[in-house]
Amino acid sequence: MIEIDELTVRFGGVTPLDGMTVRFESGTCGLIGPNGAGKTTFFNVLSGFVAPAAGRVTAFGDDLLAMPHFRRARWGVRRTFQTEQAIEELSVAANVALAHEHSRQGSRASRRDDVLGALEFVGLGDVDPVVKVGTLGARERRLVEVARAVVGKPRLVLLDEPAAGLPDEETEHLGRVIRRIPEHMGAIVILVDHDMSLVSACCEVTAVLDFGKLIAAGPTADVLRDEQVVRAYLGTEDVEEAA
């Protein structure tokens, strides 16, 4: 369980997170909102890149904010970014192995098996692990990012627009991978994406931010029909398509 209580972030006169209070119980949870709503800031707080002005974050009973960022990685926080972080000149396996080493999960002896297991999990088992990431297509590069987030023993996986730029068929495959993470890894997943079909397919519960404030949280189908959410973000047409 991840509990966020009165989380507030201020950058000068800007407040990208304003008293955010929400609970993510288990499974894959959605976090949506318009651009500038505070979603990436929230991920940056959980990752340790941004220090909040106030609030608490408790993850599986542990005070996440009391840990420096490198200890959060070792504790089990994993993350993807809107822009790809894999090093193009390194191989697929080397990129995933770097994430494994940084997290200090598992042992050096188990690293090869863990890396290959993560690649198999995301659907890259048929890709030569020594191929450089820069030679891959968009779908495979996105899956490498997810493999980096699930290698080892993650406890909290933060996915920041993992489907950006992918066509529908490839997004559907990614959705199947995301849905399997809690069951196979025992981790809680928080998914940020503008693709409401992906959010609907993956997330039993969803929270909505608007200008740093939480305006709705609950079962995804109910949230996507909430009038305040419609006005702030989705629009009537998008709600109908997500139904």
Summary of the structure (lengths in Angstrom):
residues: 243
radius of gyration: 17.6
end to end distance: 27.5
largest distance: 53.3
contacts: 813
relative contact order: 0.18
helix: 42%
strand: 26%
